[in-house]
Amino acid sequence: MVRSALAIAAMPMAMASPVFAQVTPPPVMPTVPSAMQTPMLAPPVITVPPLSDKQATQLDKLLNGDIVAQGLKSASTASTTALSKDELVRAALDHARAVHAGRLSEADFQRDWGLRPPAYDPTAAFADAVRLDRIAAWFASLPPPYAGYDGLRKGLQNYRAIAAAGGWSSLAAGPDFTIGASGSRVVALRKRLAVEDKAVSTDGDTFDAGLLDAVRRAQRRYGLNPSGIVSTQTLGALNVSAIDRVHQIMANMERWRWLPQDLPRDRIQVNIAAAVLTVFDGDVPVQSMRAVTGRPGDETPMLSSTIHSIVINPPWNVPTSIATKELWPKERANPGYFKRNGFKVIGGTRLQQQAGDQSALGRFKFDFPNDYSVYLHDTPSRAKFASFSRLSSHGCVRLEKPAELADLLLKGDPAWTPEMVDAAVAKGNTVRAQLVKPVSVYLLYWTAFASSNGQMNFRADPYDWDGILASKIEARTARQTIAAR
């Protein structure tokens, strides 16, 4: 769960420090012979007009409110020292960078956090806002303009209120129980569920049909099997504290800031933590399916790319690490394993599994350029899709319904009608279908997200990326605080 460090943010004076600004690498300039070099023009200096007294008061109020509303700080604290107008301007610009593009520098990102916020300088827009006296509108324009972010922001407000009211009591461990049970554990369960689900009645000590439905709703919110049985796993999810849920929401709001301000209307999103793929038309999901994503230790990276083609009947070029650690030992222990499973040895060490029913990639592979050698693909192993815990791949994303996704992406291409795709699969030859319209793909890590009705959903943090993000924000905040002294 996210440690409370994620709630820590720089105080206004720390925010006023230029160290708070996001560090971005300098632009890469082409190298040309010295004789051909032309003088580089310095970027124009943008001057922010002086704040009026009224604007300074408004800006101070907006900063103190927005830093809390946007999940940069847990609660508003009164400053013992009023900021000067120049300090307010610097604090506003630093706040804008934090809300619009996140609080990490380039050096803070792990390699498998392949999303990077675009470079962002708010100075010009802020100068216009001051000049036109539209500071409030400028503030409102800073956060990511997506329903997913708005849902988290509203959820943050709700769970903060729950935490401020005392949160909820932990449920005692004990044997599994379900409909027909009665007693003190049922009373406690009713009270716990009612905090997040207003439809739950707190009256009675009997586990009736209404409570069974409520337990199933909670299990769906946590990504668990909606069996209606209150097991150890369900108790574990219910016993995560309200303040930890607050920090979890804050971590996911931070990751939303790494996305571009204009997501492609047609796109594919994979929630790595929930192991679900969704095809979007704008903010409207038009297709969804279960996926299998990377197990801890073989994490599926966060990234954005573009699917340009689909390989039908793909062979599997086995990564060296998998061949060395897993497949060669199987062949040595059971000679003939390679032959029985369609593997051939290339160059003495490399392994390739031939296309077909045994291929680990199944019948479809969705290719997109990336630095991690991952892709979306079919699989002959279907059992895992029935599980509610689906983190077991080596990092690639296995799909429950790859043929349906292929048909959707190839829709309208007369060279690849569904019948032609089926015929190509049946023939068994490896062919590549280029997409007439390439589709953007985003592999994202959402451990907290809101449903369309505003209901918050939570998932476990299998990679501890919420916790690591909290640590990195804490470390950066500490450095900024020291630098501002």
FENGILIN-V394132 format. One record per run of one state. SS is the DSSP state (h for helix, s for strand, l for the rest). FROM is the first residue (numbers start at 1). LEN is the number of residues. Records with the same first field share a line. If there is no record, write none. Layout:
BEGIN
SS->FROM-LEN + FROM-LEN
END
This chain:
BEGIN
l->1-3 + 8-4 + 17-1 + 21-13 + 37-16 + 70-15 + 102-4 + 109-4 + 114-9 + 132-3 + 141-6 + 165-12 + 178-4 + 183-1 + 197-9 + 207-2 + 222-8 + 231-1 + 239-3 + 257-9 + 272-4 + 282-2 + 295-7 + 313-3 + 318-2 + 334-3 + 341-2 + 347-3 + 354-10 + 369-7 + 378-5 + 387-4 + 394-3 + 400-2 + 410-8 + 428-3 + 445-3 + 451-5 + 459-6 + 485-1
h->4-4 + 12-5 + 18-3 + 34-3 + 53-17 + 85-17 + 106-3 + 123-9 + 135-6 + 147-18 + 184-13 + 209-13 + 232-7 + 242-15 + 320-14 + 337-4 + 383-4 + 402-8 + 418-10 + 465-20
s->113-1 + 177-1 + 182-1 + 206-1 + 230-1 + 266-6 + 276-6 + 284-11 + 302-11 + 316-2 + 343-4 + 350-4 + 364-5 + 376-2 + 391-3 + 397-3 + 431-14 + 448-3 + 456-3
END
